[in-house]
Amino acid sequence: MYVIDGTPIEQWKQSHPLLDPLMAAQPCCWINEQKRPFLAAQPDLPLKLSDMSDAASRLARFAPFIALRFPETLDNSGLIESPLRPISHFKAALEKQYGRGLPGQLYLKCDNALPISGSIKARGGIYEVLKYAETTALSSGLLKQGECYSQLAAPEVRALFNQHQIVVGSTGNLGLSIGIMGAALGFKVSVHMSADARQWKKTLLRCKGVEVIEYEEDYSKAVAEGRKQALETENCHFVDDENSMDLFLGYSVAAERLKIQLDEQNIQVDAEHPLFVYLPCGVGGGPGGVAFALKQLFGDNVHCFFAEPTHSPCMLLGMYTGLHDQISVQEIGLDNKTCADGLAVGRASGFVGKVMAHLLSGIFTVNDDTLYKLLVLMKDEEGIALEPSALAGAPGPFRLFDEGQSYLNKYQLGDKMDNATHVVWATGGSMVPKEEQDAYYRLGQGLLHG
Ligand SMILES: *Cc1c(COP(=O)(O)O)cnc(C)c1O
């Protein structure tokens, strides 16, 4: 039988009863008993509001370059941002599916529509490449402090970047973001792809001159190999998805942008109007960066939940046992196989798990069939095509009412739920080729209508 951290699993189960459904790949919902009031959690956090505003300023400095190289960002002056939109038809369809009404309003944060790489990785991944470019250009003297960053498109800067390499391990979307932006700046880029990575993502990158190295193993192997290659290469930057503060900060900028969008749409967030946010989680950097920043801005008035596939609940396992990155889902007999390729991660980031330890409200798991069905409902009801990973957060509000009553009671939220705003974070999809999207849709239709 399985042994975790030197203790037989049967003994773990006594103190951690959720291990049973977790090991059986059953959908489950974990409420984080370690969550603290924000002011009590804040002093221990490794990053501050000022780190987030530093990242936001860096993105603003790059905006002229981005607008120049990626005209699709011109409308937004070179900022890479996505809409927040109400999804009332999808809400009605879910109410029918779940056989209950959902108090409050339901919104979709459309990171599937982020320009340049069509997923949440266009936040963290691109930010880290830009930061490396800035550091490299400034230290060479080819870019001066205060100069317009459109200068980075100059041939001599490109030639400089071409002497430098960027390496990353990925299940697909991070590689896409790093590869597209890295190549646009002139860097040499190597992407180490796990077995889950979709063929079209590899093909697209190769077309852009990016080196793609494929593995039969999962994400952890791809990252380990990438790290190894980077160590052996001169002038090389490794984008460390498991530990990178830069990635994390790149994601975090989403929070202040969301706050502006909430204000613009007259959506109130305060003690009487709680905000619930549901974020799909792979290794943890994306949802962690966003949730961390939302807590900084909204404190106890925002409640953040992560969503993971039933076969890849690495963050739930790590945070629940307190072992963080010292345990993988394979060690409890799960196969880490899921149609949610962006979330197919067996071992979570220890850095993110520890940062979220006292901030996160909980984590629920979703099976693949549910993701496919939700994909069809989202397309039919709202006309939005998402990739399976991006739907993991969608059942969140209903799961909260069905399985998270203890949470609503503990924080005395029951009578405030009519005023609640639920934001489902859609993390990717707009770059999925049509044939691939149609195949997802047909699978979901088969499941929905038998
Ligand atoms: C990467 C990814 C996530 C999760 O981000 P992590 O940083 O790996 O937790 C969610 N959805 C999609 C579509 C992704 O590509």
The ligand as an ORCA input file, in Angstrom:
! r2SCAN-3c Opt
* xyz 0 1
  C      -1.452     26.900    -17.256
  C      -2.909     26.938    -17.300
  C      -3.670     27.020    -16.136
  C      -3.111     27.007    -14.746
  O      -1.966     27.760    -14.502
  P      -0.832     27.203    -13.548
  O       0.113     28.303    -13.392
  O      -0.215     26.012    -14.232
  O      -1.506     26.777    -12.284
  C      -5.036     27.068    -16.278
  N      -5.633     27.033    -17.483
  C      -4.936     26.960    -18.625
  C      -5.667     26.944    -19.917
  C      -3.553     26.912    -18.564
  O      -2.861     26.832    -19.708
*
